[in-house]
Amino acid sequence: MNRMGLGLIFLGVQFALVTTAASAGGLMSADAVKALFSGKTAKGTNLKKHISYKVYFAPSGQLKILMQNGSTRQGTWRVRDDGNHCVIVGNGDERCQRVRDNDDGTYTKVVAVGSKEVPIVMLRDFSKGNQLGM
């Protein structure tokens, strides 16, 4: 193979590595979000209000929340085809955000504001089943 051919192969491999690195930590697909949340308990933090909680996402679409002060809340959750994770807590409005895999065991729910992503919630420590005792 000539130098030109080897050079093109080398550039192609470099491009593939850069593209893979750029997509790591990206927004999750609807299937990946469903697999991450369904039937799991996670620890969460509302990044605006600095409130921590634990939440269980039942496979049925129900959710249960144990707030840091010991109070509880209930609601529903779903994943839209576009990958948005949506929740309704109590009688509130449905709130939907995309989920970003941070590649460190944490996940950030984000909303788009113009051309920027605004982080809303940080989730971590996903474990199987309802770990809330409620």
C-alpha positions, 0 to 999 in steps of 0.5 A: 500500500502506498503512503497516500493510502496509509495516510488516509487510513490513519486519518480515518482511524483518528476521525473515528476515535474523535467521533467516538469520544465526542459521542461518549457522555451524550444524550441517551436514547429512549430505550437506554433511558427506559432500561436505566430507570425502569424498576430502579431506585436512584439518588437525585439532587435538584440542581436549582434548589439543592434538594436531595431525595431518593426516587423509585421508578416502578415498571408500571410508570408509578414513581415514589419519592423520599425527600431528604426531610423524610416527606414522601411524594408520588407520581408517574413517569414515562419516556417519550420516543424522542428520549425525554424522561417525563415525570408528574409529581402529585397534581403538578404539570408534566416535566420532561428532560433529556438524560445525559450519561456523564460516563462516571455513574451519574446522569444529568437531566437537561433542558435546552434553552436556546442553543445551550443545555441547562442541567436540572437534576443529577441522578446517581447510584441506581439500584434494582428494585424499590429501596425506599421501603414505601 
